[in-house]
Each structure stands twice: as structure tokens, then as C-alpha cells.
Amino acid sequence: MNWFLYRLLPPRPDFAMTMDEREGAAMAAHSEYWRGHLDAGRTIVFGPVADPAGVWGLGIVNGETIEDVTALAEGDPAVVAGVARFEILPMLSAVTR
């Protein structure tokens, strides 16, 4: 397995504090979606990052190829709802427990 950084990018820097009801519902579904992948062992961590430039989401996800992880990202309810976009970056190496 290879490890990838999944970066969820919100539509605006203050998104975490200003999301509306529709955005909040998409983000709740997003959390449940990634919790399922955590429970299945596809990710080892996910959560929001308190970047001074604006909060964004981080996940460390495993897959055989970047296409595998892209397929997971494209199924993220926040992405499907148009609430966020994503970047996937391959990790050159990863040390895990």
C-alpha cells in the first residue's frame, strides 16, 4: 500500500465558522464517510487543520494508486455536494505504527 495526503479545501477561508445549514449537513456526511474509511483501515487519521490562512481538512489515506484515492475523494459527500474541492499528494515514505 502507498500513503497519500488528502487535502479538503473549503470554498472560503472562514468556512468553518460561517457554513450554512446545507454546508453543515454536507460536512456531517463527510465526517461519517471518512469515519467509515477509518474503521475499514483505508485512512489512519483525518480532521480539520487550524491553518491561520483558513481551516482545511487533512486525511492520510492508503491505496495502491493515486486513482484509488481519487475515487474515494470523488465520493466524499462534501465534494459531491460542491461544498469543497480536494488535492491528493503522494507521500514519498510513511512511518506508521
Phi and psi restraints in degrees (range 20) as a CNS / XPLOR table:
assign (resid 1 and name C) (resid 2 and name N)
       (resid 2 and name CA) (resid 2 and name C) 1.0 -111.8 20.0 2
assign (resid 2 and name N) (resid 2 and name CA)
       (resid 2 and name C) (resid 3 and name N) 1.0 152.4 20.0 2
assign (resid 2 and name C) (resid 3 and name N)
       (resid 3 and name CA) (resid 3 and name C) 1.0 -107.4 20.0 2
assign (resid 3 and name N) (resid 3 and name CA)
       (resid 3 and name C) (resid 4 and name N) 1.0 143.9 20.0 2
assign (resid 3 and name C) (resid 4 and name N)
       (resid 4 and name CA) (resid 4 and name C) 1.0 -135.0 20.0 2
assign (resid 4 and name N) (resid 4 and name CA)
       (resid 4 and name C) (resid 5 and name N) 1.0 145.2 20.0 2
assign (resid 4 and name C) (resid 5 and name N)
       (resid 5 and name CA) (resid 5 and name C) 1.0 -91.2 20.0 2
assign (resid 5 and name N) (resid 5 and name CA)
       (resid 5 and name C) (resid 6 and name N) 1.0 122.8 20.0 2
assign (resid 5 and name C) (resid 6 and name N)
       (resid 6 and name CA) (resid 6 and name C) 1.0 -103.0 20.0 2
assign (resid 6 and name N) (resid 6 and name CA)
       (resid 6 and name C) (resid 7 and name N) 1.0 120.8 20.0 2
assign (resid 6 and name C) (resid 7 and name N)
       (resid 7 and name CA) (resid 7 and name C) 1.0 -116.2 20.0 2
assign (resid 7 and name N) (resid 7 and name CA)
       (resid 7 and name C) (resid 8 and name N) 1.0 117.2 20.0 2
assign (resid 7 and name C) (resid 8 and name N)
       (resid 8 and name CA) (resid 8 and name C) 1.0 -94.5 20.0 2
assign (resid 8 and name N) (resid 8 and name CA)
       (resid 8 and name C) (resid 9 and name N) 1.0 123.1 20.0 2
assign (resid 8 and name C) (resid 9 and name N)
       (resid 9 and name CA) (resid 9 and name C) 1.0 -111.0 20.0 2
assign (resid 9 and name N) (resid 9 and name CA)
       (resid 9 and name C) (resid 10 and name N) 1.0 116.7 20.0 2
assign (resid 9 and name C) (resid 10 and name N)
       (resid 10 and name CA) (resid 10 and name C) 1.0 -74.6 20.0 2
assign (resid 10 and name N) (resid 10 and name CA)
       (resid 10 and name C) (resid 11 and name N) 1.0 169.1 20.0 2
assign (resid 10 and name C) (resid 11 and name N)
       (resid 11 and name CA) (resid 11 and name C) 1.0 -75.6 20.0 2
assign (resid 11 and name N) (resid 11 and name CA)
       (resid 11 and name C) (resid 12 and name N) 1.0 -14.2 20.0 2
assign (resid 11 and name C) (resid 12 and name N)
       (resid 12 and name CA) (resid 12 and name C) 1.0 -156.7 20.0 2
assign (resid 12 and name N) (resid 12 and name CA)
       (resid 12 and name C) (resid 13 and name N) 1.0 153.9 20.0 2
assign (resid 12 and name C) (resid 13 and name N)
       (resid 13 and name CA) (resid 13 and name C) 1.0 -59.4 20.0 2
assign (resid 13 and name N) (resid 13 and name CA)
       (resid 13 and name C) (resid 14 and name N) 1.0 -33.6 20.0 2
assign (resid 13 and name C) (resid 14 and name N)
       (resid 14 and name CA) (resid 14 and name C) 1.0 -96.4 20.0 2
assign (resid 14 and name N) (resid 14 and name CA)
       (resid 14 and name C) (resid 15 and name N) 1.0 18.9 20.0 2
assign (resid 14 and name C) (resid 15 and name N)
       (resid 15 and name CA) (resid 15 and name C) 1.0 -52.3 20.0 2
assign (resid 15 and name N) (resid 15 and name CA)
       (resid 15 and name C) (resid 16 and name N) 1.0 -44.2 20.0 2
assign (resid 15 and name C) (resid 16 and name N)
       (resid 16 and name CA) (resid 16 and name C) 1.0 -60.0 20.0 2
assign (resid 16 and name N) (resid 16 and name CA)
       (resid 16 and name C) (resid 17 and name N) 1.0 -27.7 20.0 2
assign (resid 16 and name C) (resid 17 and name N)
       (resid 17 and name CA) (resid 17 and name C) 1.0 -99.5 20.0 2
assign (resid 17 and name N) (resid 17 and name CA)
       (resid 17 and name C) (resid 18 and name N) 1.0 -15.2 20.0 2
assign (resid 17 and name C) (resid 18 and name N)
       (resid 18 and name CA) (resid 18 and name C) 1.0 -122.8 20.0 2
assign (resid 18 and name N) (resid 18 and name CA)
       (resid 18 and name C) (resid 19 and name N) 1.0 8.4 20.0 2
assign (resid 18 and name C) (resid 19 and name N)
       (resid 19 and name CA) (resid 19 and name C) 1.0 -62.1 20.0 2
assign (resid 19 and name N) (resid 19 and name CA)
       (resid 19 and name C) (resid 20 and name N) 1.0 144.3 20.0 2
assign (resid 19 and name C) (resid 20 and name N)
       (resid 20 and name CA) (resid 20 and name C) 1.0 -87.8 20.0 2
assign (resid 20 and name N) (resid 20 and name CA)
       (resid 20 and name C) (resid 21 and name N) 1.0 -176.5 20.0 2
assign (resid 20 and name C) (resid 21 and name N)
       (resid 21 and name CA) (resid 21 and name C) 1.0 -61.5 20.0 2
assign (resid 21 and name N) (resid 21 and name CA)
       (resid 21 and name C) (resid 22 and name N) 1.0 -43.7 20.0 2
assign (resid 21 and name C) (resid 22 and name N)
       (resid 22 and name CA) (resid 22 and name C) 1.0 -63.6 20.0 2
assign (resid 22 and name N) (resid 22 and name CA)
       (resid 22 and name C) (resid 23 and name N) 1.0 -43.9 20.0 2
assign (resid 22 and name C) (resid 23 and name N)
       (resid 23 and name CA) (resid 23 and name C) 1.0 -65.1 20.0 2
assign (resid 23 and name N) (resid 23 and name CA)
       (resid 23 and name C) (resid 24 and name N) 1.0 -41.2 20.0 2
assign (resid 23 and name C) (resid 24 and name N)
       (resid 24 and name CA) (resid 24 and name C) 1.0 -61.5 20.0 2
assign (resid 24 and name N) (resid 24 and name CA)
       (resid 24 and name C) (resid 25 and name N) 1.0 -40.8 20.0 2
assign (resid 24 and name C) (resid 25 and name N)
       (resid 25 and name CA) (resid 25 and name C) 1.0 -64.6 20.0 2
assign (resid 25 and name N) (resid 25 and name CA)
       (resid 25 and name C) (resid 26 and name N) 1.0 -41.1 20.0 2
assign (resid 25 and name C) (resid 26 and name N)
       (resid 26 and name CA) (resid 26 and name C) 1.0 -64.1 20.0 2
assign (resid 26 and name N) (resid 26 and name CA)
       (resid 26 and name C) (resid 27 and name N) 1.0 -39.2 20.0 2
assign (resid 26 and name C) (resid 27 and name N)
       (resid 27 and name CA) (resid 27 and name C) 1.0 -71.4 20.0 2
assign (resid 27 and name N) (resid 27 and name CA)
       (resid 27 and name C) (resid 28 and name N) 1.0 -33.8 20.0 2
assign (resid 27 and name C) (resid 28 and name N)
       (resid 28 and name CA) (resid 28 and name C) 1.0 -64.6 20.0 2
assign (resid 28 and name N) (resid 28 and name CA)
       (resid 28 and name C) (resid 29 and name N) 1.0 -42.9 20.0 2
assign (resid 28 and name C) (resid 29 and name N)
       (resid 29 and name CA) (resid 29 and name C) 1.0 -65.5 20.0 2
assign (resid 29 and name N) (resid 29 and name CA)
       (resid 29 and name C) (resid 30 and name N) 1.0 -36.5 20.0 2
assign (resid 29 and name C) (resid 30 and name N)
       (resid 30 and name CA) (resid 30 and name C) 1.0 -58.9 20.0 2
assign (resid 30 and name N) (resid 30 and name CA)
       (resid 30 and name C) (resid 31 and name N) 1.0 -46.8 20.0 2
assign (resid 30 and name C) (resid 31 and name N)
       (resid 31 and name CA) (resid 31 and name C) 1.0 -62.5 20.0 2
assign (resid 31 and name N) (resid 31 and name CA)
       (resid 31 and name C) (resid 32 and name N) 1.0 -43.5 20.0 2
assign (resid 31 and name C) (resid 32 and name N)
       (resid 32 and name CA) (resid 32 and name C) 1.0 -63.5 20.0 2
assign (resid 32 and name N) (resid 32 and name CA)
       (resid 32 and name C) (resid 33 and name N) 1.0 -40.3 20.0 2
assign (resid 32 and name C) (resid 33 and name N)
       (resid 33 and name CA) (resid 33 and name C) 1.0 -58.9 20.0 2
assign (resid 33 and name N) (resid 33 and name CA)
       (resid 33 and name C) (resid 34 and name N) 1.0 -49.6 20.0 2
assign (resid 33 and name C) (resid 34 and name N)
       (resid 34 and name CA) (resid 34 and name C) 1.0 -74.0 20.0 2
assign (resid 34 and name N) (resid 34 and name CA)
       (resid 34 and name C) (resid 35 and name N) 1.0 -28.2 20.0 2
assign (resid 34 and name C) (resid 35 and name N)
       (resid 35 and name CA) (resid 35 and name C) 1.0 -62.7 20.0 2
assign (resid 35 and name N) (resid 35 and name CA)
       (resid 35 and name C) (resid 36 and name N) 1.0 -39.0 20.0 2
assign (resid 35 and name C) (resid 36 and name N)
       (resid 36 and name CA) (resid 36 and name C) 1.0 -61.7 20.0 2
assign (resid 36 and name N) (resid 36 and name CA)
       (resid 36 and name C) (resid 37 and name N) 1.0 -40.8 20.0 2
assign (resid 36 and name C) (resid 37 and name N)
       (resid 37 and name CA) (resid 37 and name C) 1.0 -70.7 20.0 2
assign (resid 37 and name N) (resid 37 and name CA)
       (resid 37 and name C) (resid 38 and name N) 1.0 -31.3 20.0 2
assign (resid 37 and name C) (resid 38 and name N)
       (resid 38 and name CA) (resid 38 and name C) 1.0 -64.9 20.0 2
assign (resid 38 and name N) (resid 38 and name CA)
       (resid 38 and name C) (resid 39 and name N) 1.0 -47.5 20.0 2
assign (resid 38 and name C) (resid 39 and name N)
       (resid 39 and name CA) (resid 39 and name C) 1.0 -62.4 20.0 2
assign (resid 39 and name N) (resid 39 and name CA)
       (resid 39 and name C) (resid 40 and name N) 1.0 -32.0 20.0 2
assign (resid 39 and name C) (resid 40 and name N)
       (resid 40 and name CA) (resid 40 and name C) 1.0 -83.4 20.0 2
assign (resid 40 and name N) (resid 40 and name CA)
       (resid 40 and name C) (resid 41 and name N) 1.0 -5.8 20.0 2
assign (resid 40 and name C) (resid 41 and name N)
       (resid 41 and name CA) (resid 41 and name C) 1.0 84.8 20.0 2
assign (resid 41 and name N) (resid 41 and name CA)
       (resid 41 and name C) (resid 42 and name N) 1.0 11.1 20.0 2
assign (resid 41 and name C) (resid 42 and name N)
       (resid 42 and name CA) (resid 42 and name C) 1.0 -81.5 20.0 2
assign (resid 42 and name N) (resid 42 and name CA)
       (resid 42 and name C) (resid 43 and name N) 1.0 -19.0 20.0 2
assign (resid 42 and name C) (resid 43 and name N)
       (resid 43 and name CA) (resid 43 and name C) 1.0 -136.8 20.0 2
assign (resid 43 and name N) (resid 43 and name CA)
       (resid 43 and name C) (resid 44 and name N) 1.0 151.5 20.0 2
assign (resid 43 and name C) (resid 44 and name N)
       (resid 44 and name CA) (resid 44 and name C) 1.0 -107.0 20.0 2
assign (resid 44 and name N) (resid 44 and name CA)
       (resid 44 and name C) (resid 45 and name N) 1.0 -15.7 20.0 2
assign (resid 44 and name C) (resid 45 and name N)
       (resid 45 and name CA) (resid 45 and name C) 1.0 -162.7 20.0 2
assign (resid 45 and name N) (resid 45 and name CA)
       (resid 45 and name C) (resid 46 and name N) 1.0 147.1 20.0 2
assign (resid 45 and name C) (resid 46 and name N)
       (resid 46 and name CA) (resid 46 and name C) 1.0 -154.6 20.0 2
assign (resid 46 and name N) (resid 46 and name CA)
       (resid 46 and name C) (resid 47 and name N) 1.0 153.6 20.0 2
assign (resid 46 and name C) (resid 47 and name N)
       (resid 47 and name CA) (resid 47 and name C) 1.0 161.8 20.0 2
assign (resid 47 and name N) (resid 47 and name CA)
       (resid 47 and name C) (resid 48 and name N) 1.0 171.7 20.0 2
assign (resid 47 and name C) (resid 48 and name N)
       (resid 48 and name CA) (resid 48 and name C) 1.0 -76.6 20.0 2
assign (resid 48 and name N) (resid 48 and name CA)
       (resid 48 and name C) (resid 49 and name N) 1.0 147.2 20.0 2
assign (resid 48 and name C) (resid 49 and name N)
       (resid 49 and name CA) (resid 49 and name C) 1.0 -111.4 20.0 2
assign (resid 49 and name N) (resid 49 and name CA)
       (resid 49 and name C) (resid 50 and name N) 1.0 128.1 20.0 2
assign (resid 49 and name C) (resid 50 and name N)
       (resid 50 and name CA) (resid 50 and name C) 1.0 -84.6 20.0 2
assign (resid 50 and name N) (resid 50 and name CA)
       (resid 50 and name C) (resid 51 and name N) 1.0 70.4 20.0 2
assign (resid 50 and name C) (resid 51 and name N)
       (resid 51 and name CA) (resid 51 and name C) 1.0 -79.1 20.0 2
assign (resid 51 and name N) (resid 51 and name CA)
       (resid 51 and name C) (resid 52 and name N) 1.0 130.2 20.0 2
assign (resid 51 and name C) (resid 52 and name N)
       (resid 52 and name CA) (resid 52 and name C) 1.0 -57.8 20.0 2
assign (resid 52 and name N) (resid 52 and name CA)
       (resid 52 and name C) (resid 53 and name N) 1.0 -24.6 20.0 2
assign (resid 52 and name C) (resid 53 and name N)
       (resid 53 and name CA) (resid 53 and name C) 1.0 -80.6 20.0 2
assign (resid 53 and name N) (resid 53 and name CA)
       (resid 53 and name C) (resid 54 and name N) 1.0 -10.7 20.0 2
assign (resid 53 and name C) (resid 54 and name N)
       (resid 54 and name CA) (resid 54 and name C) 1.0 141.7 20.0 2
assign (resid 54 and name N) (resid 54 and name CA)
       (resid 54 and name C) (resid 55 and name N) 1.0 136.6 20.0 2
assign (resid 54 and name C) (resid 55 and name N)
       (resid 55 and name CA) (resid 55 and name C) 1.0 -63.5 20.0 2
assign (resid 55 and name N) (resid 55 and name CA)
       (resid 55 and name C) (resid 56 and name N) 1.0 139.7 20.0 2
assign (resid 55 and name C) (resid 56 and name N)
       (resid 56 and name CA) (resid 56 and name C) 1.0 -141.1 20.0 2
assign (resid 56 and name N) (resid 56 and name CA)
       (resid 56 and name C) (resid 57 and name N) 1.0 164.3 20.0 2
assign (resid 56 and name C) (resid 57 and name N)
       (resid 57 and name CA) (resid 57 and name C) 1.0 -99.0 20.0 2
assign (resid 57 and name N) (resid 57 and name CA)
       (resid 57 and name C) (resid 58 and name N) 1.0 144.7 20.0 2
assign (resid 57 and name C) (resid 58 and name N)
       (resid 58 and name CA) (resid 58 and name C) 1.0 -125.6 20.0 2
assign (resid 58 and name N) (resid 58 and name CA)
       (resid 58 and name C) (resid 59 and name N) 1.0 138.1 20.0 2
assign (resid 58 and name C) (resid 59 and name N)
       (resid 59 and name CA) (resid 59 and name C) 1.0 -140.4 20.0 2
assign (resid 59 and name N) (resid 59 and name CA)
       (resid 59 and name C) (resid 60 and name N) 1.0 143.4 20.0 2
assign (resid 59 and name C) (resid 60 and name N)
       (resid 60 and name CA) (resid 60 and name C) 1.0 -109.7 20.0 2
assign (resid 60 and name N) (resid 60 and name CA)
       (resid 60 and name C) (resid 61 and name N) 1.0 114.7 20.0 2
assign (resid 60 and name C) (resid 61 and name N)
       (resid 61 and name CA) (resid 61 and name C) 1.0 -122.8 20.0 2
assign (resid 61 and name N) (resid 61 and name CA)
       (resid 61 and name C) (resid 62 and name N) 1.0 142.7 20.0 2
assign (resid 61 and name C) (resid 62 and name N)
       (resid 62 and name CA) (resid 62 and name C) 1.0 -108.1 20.0 2
assign (resid 62 and name N) (resid 62 and name CA)
       (resid 62 and name C) (resid 63 and name N) 1.0 151.9 20.0 2
assign (resid 62 and name C) (resid 63 and name N)
       (resid 63 and name CA) (resid 63 and name C) 1.0 -171.7 20.0 2
assign (resid 63 and name N) (resid 63 and name CA)
       (resid 63 and name C) (resid 64 and name N) 1.0 164.0 20.0 2
assign (resid 63 and name C) (resid 64 and name N)
       (resid 64 and name CA) (resid 64 and name C) 1.0 -69.8 20.0 2
assign (resid 64 and name N) (resid 64 and name CA)
       (resid 64 and name C) (resid 65 and name N) 1.0 -41.7 20.0 2
assign (resid 64 and name C) (resid 65 and name N)
       (resid 65 and name CA) (resid 65 and name C) 1.0 -135.8 20.0 2
assign (resid 65 and name N) (resid 65 and name CA)
       (resid 65 and name C) (resid 66 and name N) 1.0 166.0 20.0 2
assign (resid 65 and name C) (resid 66 and name N)
       (resid 66 and name CA) (resid 66 and name C) 1.0 -63.8 20.0 2
assign (resid 66 and name N) (resid 66 and name CA)
       (resid 66 and name C) (resid 67 and name N) 1.0 -28.7 20.0 2
assign (resid 66 and name C) (resid 67 and name N)
       (resid 67 and name CA) (resid 67 and name C) 1.0 -65.1 20.0 2
assign (resid 67 and name N) (resid 67 and name CA)
       (resid 67 and name C) (resid 68 and name N) 1.0 -36.5 20.0 2
assign (resid 67 and name C) (resid 68 and name N)
       (resid 68 and name CA) (resid 68 and name C) 1.0 -59.6 20.0 2
assign (resid 68 and name N) (resid 68 and name CA)
       (resid 68 and name C) (resid 69 and name N) 1.0 -46.3 20.0 2
assign (resid 68 and name C) (resid 69 and name N)
       (resid 69 and name CA) (resid 69 and name C) 1.0 -72.5 20.0 2
assign (resid 69 and name N) (resid 69 and name CA)
       (resid 69 and name C) (resid 70 and name N) 1.0 -35.6 20.0 2
assign (resid 69 and name C) (resid 70 and name N)
       (resid 70 and name CA) (resid 70 and name C) 1.0 -60.9 20.0 2
assign (resid 70 and name N) (resid 70 and name CA)
       (resid 70 and name C) (resid 71 and name N) 1.0 -39.7 20.0 2
assign (resid 70 and name C) (resid 71 and name N)
       (resid 71 and name CA) (resid 71 and name C) 1.0 -61.8 20.0 2
assign (resid 71 and name N) (resid 71 and name CA)
       (resid 71 and name C) (resid 72 and name N) 1.0 -41.5 20.0 2
assign (resid 71 and name C) (resid 72 and name N)
       (resid 72 and name CA) (resid 72 and name C) 1.0 -62.4 20.0 2
assign (resid 72 and name N) (resid 72 and name CA)
       (resid 72 and name C) (resid 73 and name N) 1.0 -45.1 20.0 2
assign (resid 72 and name C) (resid 73 and name N)
       (resid 73 and name CA) (resid 73 and name C) 1.0 -62.0 20.0 2
assign (resid 73 and name N) (resid 73 and name CA)
       (resid 73 and name C) (resid 74 and name N) 1.0 -40.1 20.0 2
assign (resid 73 and name C) (resid 74 and name N)
       (resid 74 and name CA) (resid 74 and name C) 1.0 -67.6 20.0 2
assign (resid 74 and name N) (resid 74 and name CA)
       (resid 74 and name C) (resid 75 and name N) 1.0 -21.4 20.0 2
assign (resid 74 and name C) (resid 75 and name N)
       (resid 75 and name CA) (resid 75 and name C) 1.0 -89.3 20.0 2
assign (resid 75 and name N) (resid 75 and name CA)
       (resid 75 and name C) (resid 76 and name N) 1.0 -4.6 20.0 2
assign (resid 75 and name C) (resid 76 and name N)
       (resid 76 and name CA) (resid 76 and name C) 1.0 -61.2 20.0 2
assign (resid 76 and name N) (resid 76 and name CA)
       (resid 76 and name C) (resid 77 and name N) 1.0 124.3 20.0 2
assign (resid 76 and name C) (resid 77 and name N)
       (resid 77 and name CA) (resid 77 and name C) 1.0 -55.6 20.0 2
assign (resid 77 and name N) (resid 77 and name CA)
       (resid 77 and name C) (resid 78 and name N) 1.0 -31.3 20.0 2
assign (resid 77 and name C) (resid 78 and name N)
       (resid 78 and name CA) (resid 78 and name C) 1.0 -67.0 20.0 2
assign (resid 78 and name N) (resid 78 and name CA)
       (resid 78 and name C) (resid 79 and name N) 1.0 -36.6 20.0 2
assign (resid 78 and name C) (resid 79 and name N)
       (resid 79 and name CA) (resid 79 and name C) 1.0 -73.1 20.0 2
assign (resid 79 and name N) (resid 79 and name CA)
       (resid 79 and name C) (resid 80 and name N) 1.0 -46.7 20.0 2
assign (resid 79 and name C) (resid 80 and name N)
       (resid 80 and name CA) (resid 80 and name C) 1.0 -57.6 20.0 2
assign (resid 80 and name N) (resid 80 and name CA)
       (resid 80 and name C) (resid 81 and name N) 1.0 -39.9 20.0 2
assign (resid 80 and name C) (resid 81 and name N)
       (resid 81 and name CA) (resid 81 and name C) 1.0 -76.1 20.0 2
assign (resid 81 and name N) (resid 81 and name CA)
       (resid 81 and name C) (resid 82 and name N) 1.0 -7.7 20.0 2
assign (resid 81 and name C) (resid 82 and name N)
       (resid 82 and name CA) (resid 82 and name C) 1.0 77.6 20.0 2
assign (resid 82 and name N) (resid 82 and name CA)
       (resid 82 and name C) (resid 83 and name N) 1.0 16.9 20.0 2
assign (resid 82 and name C) (resid 83 and name N)
       (resid 83 and name CA) (resid 83 and name C) 1.0 -83.0 20.0 2
assign (resid 83 and name N) (resid 83 and name CA)
       (resid 83 and name C) (resid 84 and name N) 1.0 -24.2 20.0 2
assign (resid 83 and name C) (resid 84 and name N)
       (resid 84 and name CA) (resid 84 and name C) 1.0 -151.3 20.0 2
assign (resid 84 and name N) (resid 84 and name CA)
       (resid 84 and name C) (resid 85 and name N) 1.0 163.9 20.0 2
assign (resid 84 and name C) (resid 85 and name N)
       (resid 85 and name CA) (resid 85 and name C) 1.0 -122.3 20.0 2
assign (resid 85 and name N) (resid 85 and name CA)
       (resid 85 and name C) (resid 86 and name N) 1.0 173.5 20.0 2
assign (resid 85 and name C) (resid 86 and name N)
       (resid 86 and name CA) (resid 86 and name C) 1.0 -138.7 20.0 2
assign (resid 86 and name N) (resid 86 and name CA)
       (resid 86 and name C) (resid 87 and name N) 1.0 161.0 20.0 2
assign (resid 86 and name C) (resid 87 and name N)
       (resid 87 and name CA) (resid 87 and name C) 1.0 -128.4 20.0 2
assign (resid 87 and name N) (resid 87 and name CA)
       (resid 87 and name C) (resid 88 and name N) 1.0 146.3 20.0 2
assign (resid 87 and name C) (resid 88 and name N)
       (resid 88 and name CA) (resid 88 and name C) 1.0 -126.6 20.0 2
assign (resid 88 and name N) (resid 88 and name CA)
       (resid 88 and name C) (resid 89 and name N) 1.0 128.1 20.0 2
assign (resid 88 and name C) (resid 89 and name N)
       (resid 89 and name CA) (resid 89 and name C) 1.0 -123.8 20.0 2
assign (resid 89 and name N) (resid 89 and name CA)
       (resid 89 and name C) (resid 90 and name N) 1.0 126.3 20.0 2
assign (resid 89 and name C) (resid 90 and name N)
       (resid 90 and name CA) (resid 90 and name C) 1.0 -71.5 20.0 2
assign (resid 90 and name N) (resid 90 and name CA)
       (resid 90 and name C) (resid 91 and name N) 1.0 141.5 20.0 2
assign (resid 90 and name C) (resid 91 and name N)
       (resid 91 and name CA) (resid 91 and name C) 1.0 -88.6 20.0 2
assign (resid 91 and name N) (resid 91 and name CA)
       (resid 91 and name C) (resid 92 and name N) 1.0 136.0 20.0 2
assign (resid 91 and name C) (resid 92 and name N)
       (resid 92 and name CA) (resid 92 and name C) 1.0 -68.8 20.0 2
assign (resid 92 and name N) (resid 92 and name CA)
       (resid 92 and name C) (resid 93 and name N) 1.0 -33.9 20.0 2
assign (resid 92 and name C) (resid 93 and name N)
       (resid 93 and name CA) (resid 93 and name C) 1.0 -158.7 20.0 2
assign (resid 93 and name N) (resid 93 and name CA)
       (resid 93 and name C) (resid 94 and name N) 1.0 159.5 20.0 2
assign (resid 93 and name C) (resid 94 and name N)
       (resid 94 and name CA) (resid 94 and name C) 1.0 -147.1 20.0 2
assign (resid 94 and name N) (resid 94 and name CA)
       (resid 94 and name C) (resid 95 and name N) 1.0 134.7 20.0 2
assign (resid 94 and name C) (resid 95 and name N)
       (resid 95 and name CA) (resid 95 and name C) 1.0 -109.7 20.0 2
assign (resid 95 and name N) (resid 95 and name CA)
       (resid 95 and name C) (resid 96 and name N) 1.0 123.5 20.0 2
assign (resid 95 and name C) (resid 96 and name N)
       (resid 96 and name CA) (resid 96 and name C) 1.0 -128.5 20.0 2
assign (resid 96 and name N) (resid 96 and name CA)
       (resid 96 and name C) (resid 97 and name N) 1.0 169.5 20.0 2
